[in-house]
Amino acid sequence: MRFRVCSFMLTATILFGATAQADGNYKCDVPKAEMRPKMELQNKLQTEGWKIRMIHVENGCYEVYGFDADKKRVEAFFDPKTFERLDIAH
């Protein structure tokens, strides 16, 4: 019984630790002069049916909080030059 509990705790620690580290694995290295305006990204997403609550810069990327076209709550990251959505697990 004690072995099972320890095994479970170790597995959970490894899994949750990996998830926490995934947040820090992104970085956009776009010079400020090449970053497109946040308002342009907001307009693009709203045209696609998103409802935007806030956009700010995090590690050089645009971080968007809001609701997507399916009305799902979203925290999404975008390249500030191309507006390509970055695939980052949260």
N, C-alpha and C positions, 0 to 999 in steps of 0.2 A: 504494500500500500504506500509506504513512504517513498519507494522508488518511483511509483507512478506519479505522485505529487511532484517530486523533484524533476522528473522528466517533463511533465507538463509545464512547470514553471520555467525551465530552461528553454523549451521550445517557444513558449510565449514571449520570453525575453528576446530571443533571437529574431522572431518575426516582427515584433513591435519595434525593436531597435532598427531593423532594416527599413521599416516604413518611415520612421522618423528621419532617417538619413536621406531618404529619397527626396524630401523637401529641399535639401540643400544642394542637390546635384544639378541644378540648372543655373545658367548664367548667360545673359545675352551680351555679347561684346560688340555692341553697335555704338559708334561715335555719336555724341549728342547731335551733331550737325546732320546726321543721317536718319535720326529718329523722326518718324512721322508724328503729327499731332495726335494726342489722346482723343480729341474730339472727332477726328477722322475715323478712328477705330470705333468709337461709340456710335457714330452714324452708320457705319458699315454693319455693326452687330444689330442695331435697332432695325435696319432694313431687313435683316434676316429673321426678325421676330423676337430678338432678345429684349429684356428689360434690364437696363444697367443701373446699379446702385452706386458703384464707385469704380474708378480706374486709378491705379497708382503704379509707380515704378518700384520693382522689387528685384534686386540683383541685375539691374539693367533691362529687365523684361517688363512688359505691361501686365499687371495682375488685375483681372476683372472680376468683380463681385456682382452678382445679379441672378437673373433667371434666363435660361435659354429658350429657344423657340417651343420646346415641349413643356415649358413652365416649370422646369426642374431647377432647383437652386444650384448655382454654379460658382466655383472659384476656378478661373481659367487663366492660363498664362499665354501671352502672345509675343512674338518677335516684334519689336518696335519699328523695324524697317519694312518687313514684308507682311506683317499682320498674320503670319502663319501661326496657327495654334500649336503650342508645345504640348507634347504628350507627357504630362507629369502626374504621377499617382499621388493622391492625398488620402 
